[in-house]
Amino acid sequence: MFVEDVTYAAEQLKKLIGGTITDTVMTPDSESYGFVVEKDGNATVCWVDCDPEGNGAGWISMEKQKKSAAADG
């Protein structure tokens, strides 16, 4: 993945800040999965794809983080 692709993806994800993940989704053929984010009365389905063209499902990595001092106020 190119730096431009990562930068673009990060900018898109910023639009979800403050939203709430409300559900998970999967295509009828179980080939792709994702999650639903609700924010400001709108719902956005976020698909986890292996590339920008959506050629199959990708992998999502999660790790717990401690709150930062700035987030504690």
N, C-alpha and C positions, 0 to 999 in steps of 0.2 A: 504494500500500500504506500502511496506517495504522501509526502508531507501535506500537500494540498488537499488530498482526500481526507486525511485525519483532521485537518483544520476545519474543513467543511462539516464533517460529521460532528465535531465538538460544538460548532456553532449551532447546528440543528438541535443537538441535545440540550443546549442552554434554554431553548424554548420550553422545555419540559420542567424546568426548575419551578418549584412551588406546586406542581401537580401531584396527583395521588395515583399510584398504580392500583387499579381496581379489579383487574382480571387478567387471566392468561388466555391466549388464543392459539389455535392450531388449524391448519388448513384441513379440509375434509380428507385428503389423501395422506395426512400426517407427515408431509414432506417439509413443512415449515412451521415455525412457532414464533410467538412474540408475546406482547403484553399490551394492555390498554392503560393509557394515562388520561385522567380527567383533570381539566384545569379550566377555570372561568366558564363553566357550563358547556364546555366542548370536550369531546373524547377523541383521542389520537391512538391509533393502533400502531405499535412499533414492532416491526418484524426484525428478527435476528437473522440476517442473511450472510452468506459467505463472501459476497462481493457486491459492489454497487448495482449490478444488473439483476441481483436476486437469484442467482444460479444455485439454489439450494440453501438449506439451513446452515447457520454458522454456530459458533460457540460463544456463550456468554460467561465471562469470569466474574465472580463476585468475591469481595473480601471485606470483612468488617473493619471499620476505622474507629479510632477513638475520636471524640469530639475535639476540635481544635480550641485553643484558648479564645480565639476570635469568635467562634460560634457560641461560646458560653457567655459572651457579653461582657 
